[in-house]
Amino acid sequence: MKILHVAEVVKGGIATFLNTFGTVCNQEAGVENRFVVPDEQADYLLPELATVTFARERRGLRAVSNLARVARSEAVTFRPDIIWFHSTFSFGAMAWLRVRRVPGHYVYTAHCWGQLRETGARRVLVTAAERQLSRLPDLIVNIAENDRAVALSSGYGRRHVVVENALPDLTTWPDAAPFETGADRLNLLFVGRFERQKGLDLLLAAFAGALGRNPRLHLHVVGSGSEGEDAAAGLPPGRITFHSWVPADQIAAYYRFADLVVMPSRWEGLPMVLIEALRAGTPVMLSEASGLPKLIEPGDSGLVMPLDPVGMEDALAALEKPSLAAMRGPARALYERRYSESRFRTEMLAALKAL
């Protein structure tokens, strides 16, 4: 089976998904992959993956046009059985290839539907556009049950399947903590882009109030962008640490030695940060958005918090190190049972071979 992956953007969770797919569903599994990705983001993919780039200075019509042109060229030379389009703007390339009658089974994955990012009239317009464009693929692969629920309630597409995200296990784990640990210190970890979706602004507002009620808290922020550091300017010094982006070969230490990974997202599909945390045996605290609580076992492998600063403050203030430590075993067990590579490979290949 030959699969051509087409992505207008890969930075973040999409790159992790593509790396996972390319590693787990490889030639040993009977799959030959090729990836068309933006030139300035190619380094986010593993070097052993077959990657072809297109010119992209910024998001827009020119970038989509370049993507469509390169995707069509690769489809002609590679002759894939499946052309798999990732995220909203790849719909433009898919439409172009359909018009040009490029052969192959067309598959689409939203990695979280675009309408969830919008409100008001703009959400109505995005929903209408997604409804029309979702008729183009032969199959829509949803990475979370909530994505399928949103799609079906909005009249998206004709044929859907859910294959939840996964990650390969690590063969070795770091022994040294990247930050100070101890019985009197409760290390919280946020990993993600500093943008509205990820809710760092909500977390920082809640953290400021929670410090006075739970003085053991220390927040570690892994990501990039000036917005986060600006918002944290009023917090007491020494209670929050910004680590910028951490290389993929070093991030496991942050997950392993954190007491809790906090995810205050306003919307999500199935975030890889969740799986990375569970893989390390670290419990997570999720917001109530986008069906996120259904991804864990609340009270066992993680916690759920309201999507507002007051509710988050109460949740943070109530955290206790012993109760979080008791969740580590169940968190790891949930990864092994629900988010492992073997489950992902079996379900994904079955869905694709059914085309």
N, C-alpha and C positions, 0 to 999 in steps of 0.2 A: 504494500500500500504506500503510495507516494502522496505526501501532503505538503502543499505550499501554504505557509502562514503569511498573512498580509496584515500589517499593523501600522497605523499612522503615528502612534505613540506607544512607547513601551516602558518608560521610566516608572518605577514603582511596582505595583502588583502584577501588571501585565507581563513584565520581564520575568518575574518570579514564576508565573504560570508557564510561560514559554520555556524557560529553563527546565522546569519540572517535566513538562511534556516531552521535551527533546531528550531528557535523560531517562525517563521511565518508559516512554513509548518510542524506542529506538530501533535500530536494525535488528537487534536480537529479538525484538518483539514483532519483527516483520514490517517495520515502518521506516521509511526514508523521508526525512523532513528537510525542508528548506524554508528560511525565514527572510521576509522582506521587511526591513525596519528602517527608521530614519538614521541618517549618517551620524548625527551628533549624539545618538543614543545607542549605537551599536555595541559600545563597551558594556552595556548592562546585560548582554547575553553572554553565555559561556563561550570561551574561545573555540571549543571543539564543535560547536554547532555550525552548520552550513548557513552562512548569513550573506545576504545581498542588501545593499543600502540604496536609499534614494535621497535626493537633496531636500532638506527641510530646514529653513531658517526659523520659521514660526508657523503656528497653526493658521491655515487658510486655504483658499482655493488653489493657489500654486502648489502647495505641499500635497494636496489631495490629487492634483493632476499629475505631479511627479510620481506619486505612489501608484496611481493607476497605470501609468506608462511602464514603469519597471515591473509591476505585477503581471501585466499582459505579456511582456517580453519573457519573463521567467516561466510563465505558464506555457508559452510556445516551446521553449527549449527543454523544460523540466518534465512537461506532460504529466501533471499530477492527476491522481484519481480524485483528490479532494482539494478544494481551495477554501481555506479557513480564514475568515475575516474577523479581526479583533477590535472591539470598541467602536464608538459611534461614528467617527469620521471615516472609518474604513468602508462605510456604506457607500460613499462616493465612488471608491474604486470598484466595489462590487457592482454597482449600477453600470459603470462603464464597461466592465468585462461582460456583463449580461448583454448589453447592447451590441458588443462586438462578437457575441456568440462564442466566447471562449469556453471550450468544453470542460466538464468536470462537475462533481457534486459540490454545491456551494453550502458552506457551513458558517454560522455567525455566532459569536459570543459577545455579549454586551459588557461583561465585567462590571455590572451595575448599570441599569438603564438610565439614559440621559434625563428623562423626565424627573427623576428623583432629585436632581441637582437644582431644579427650578421651582418657582412659585408663580401664582397668579396667571396672567395672560401668557407669559412666556412658557409656562409649563403646559398650557393647553396647546400651544403651537408645536412644542417639542414632541408632545405625545402624538399629535396628528402626523408629524413627519415620521416618527418612529413606526407608527402603525402602517403607513404606506411602504416604507423601506423594508420593514420586516417581512414583507411578502416575497422578497427577492431570494432569500436562502431556501435551500431544500430542508435544512434542519437548523434549529436554534439550540445550542448547547448552553444551558444555564448552569452557573457555577454554584448556585444556592437555590433552595426551594423558594425563597422570597422573590428571587428574580423571575422564576416561572409564574408565581402568583401575580406579580405586577404585570407581566406580559399577557397572561390570560385575561385578567380583569380589564386590560386596555385594548384587547382585540388584536394583539400582536401575533403575526406569523401563523403558520399552519401546523407545524410539527415541532414539538418541544421534547427535550429530555433534560433531566437534571443529573449532572455528575459533579459532586462537590469537590472543591479544590483539595489538594493534598501536597505533601512535601516528602521527598526521600529522607530517611533517617540519617543521622550523622554517625560515622564510625568511631570518631573520637570527640571528646568534649574538653573544653578548656578547664584547667585547674586553678588558674589565677583570676580573681575578680578584677574587673576594670574600674571599680570604685570601692570606697570604704564600706565595709559590712560590720555587723555586730548586733548583739541582742538588744541594744538600746536604739537601733536605727532601722527604720522601715523604709526600704528602697522601692519607690514606685518608678515604673518605666513607661514612657510614651515613645512610640516609634512611628514616624510618618511625616508627610509633607506638612508644612505650616500653611494650610489653606482652610477655608471655611468647612469643607466636607469633614475634615478630621477632628474638628471641635477643640483644638488646642486652646482657643480663646476661652471656651467654657471651662475647661479643666483648670487653667491658670486662675480664673476668677474664683472657682471653688476652692482651689488649693490655698489661696491667700487666707480665706476664712477658716479652713480646716486646721491650719498650722497652730492657731491659738488653742484649739481643742485637742489636738493630737500632736504634741511637739516632737515626736519621733520621726515624723514624715520627712522624707527627702525625695524630691522629684528629679529624675534623669530624663532629659529630652534628647532623642536622637532624630535628627532631621535637618532641614535647612530653610532659611528665610529669615528676614529681619523682623517679621511681624511677631514671632514668638518672643524674642529677646526684648523687644520694645514693650510688649504686654507684661513681661515679668519684671520690668524696671522697678516697680514699687514693692516687690516682695522682699522680705528680710534677707540679707546677704547670707550666702552659704547654705541655703535651703533648696536651691534648684541649680542644676548643672546642665548646661547645653554642650552636647558632645559633637554637634554638626553631624554630617553623614559618616557612618561607620562602614568600612569595607565589609563585603559579604563574608570574608574569611575570619572576621573578628566579631561580628554581631552576636554569635552564639553565646559568647561570654556574658553579654549584657542580659540576654534572656535568662540564662542559667542562674545568675546570681541576684537577679531582681526578686523581691518578695511578691510583687504583683505587677502585671502589665495592664495599664489603664487605656481603654479605647472609648473616648467620648464622642464618637462619630455621629454626625447628623444623618448620614446615609451611607450604606455599604452594600456590597454583594456578599462575598465570603472572603474577608481580608486575610491575606497571607500572614500578617502579624499575629493573628489569632492562632494559626497553626504553628508558627514558629515558637510561640510562647508555650503551647501545650506540648510540643515536641520536647522542649527543655524541662517539662514537668513544672512549669510555672503557671499558677492560676491567673485568670484574666477577669477584669471588671469591665463589662460592656454596657453601653447605653441601651435604651429601649428601642432605638430606631431600627427600621428595615428588618424586623424579625431577628435581630442579632441574638436575643436570649435563647432562641431555638437551636443555636449552634453549640451550646454548652449544656451542662447540667447545673443550673443555678443552685448555689449552696453546697455543691459537691466539688465540681472542677472550676468554679468561678462564681462571680457575683454580677448582679444587674443593678444599674443605677439610673435614676431619672435623667432625662435630657434637659436639665436646667441647672444653673450654678448652685441654687439653694439645695436642691436634692442631691447634687454631687457632693456638696460640702458636707452634708450629713453622712453620706456614704463613706467619704474619706475619713471623717472624724471618728467613725466607728470601727475602723480597721484595727485588727489585733494580729500581731506576728504569729502567735501559736495557731490560731485558726487558719491563717493563710498557709502555714507550713503543713497543716493536716490535709490541705487540698492538693498538694504536689503529686502525690501518688495517683489520685483520681484524674488529675489533669493529664499526666503522662498516659494513663490507661485509655483515656478518651482519644488521644492522638492515635494510639496503636489500633484502636477499634474502628475509628471513623475517618481518620485523615491520613492513613498510611498509603504508600505508593502502590502496594499490591492491590488494594481495593480500587484505587484510581485507575490503574492499568486495565484491570478486568472490566470495569464498567465503561470506561472510555472507548476501548477497542470494540466492545460489543455494540455500542451505539454507532460508531463510525462504520463498522462492517455491515450494519443493517441498511445502509444507504443503497 
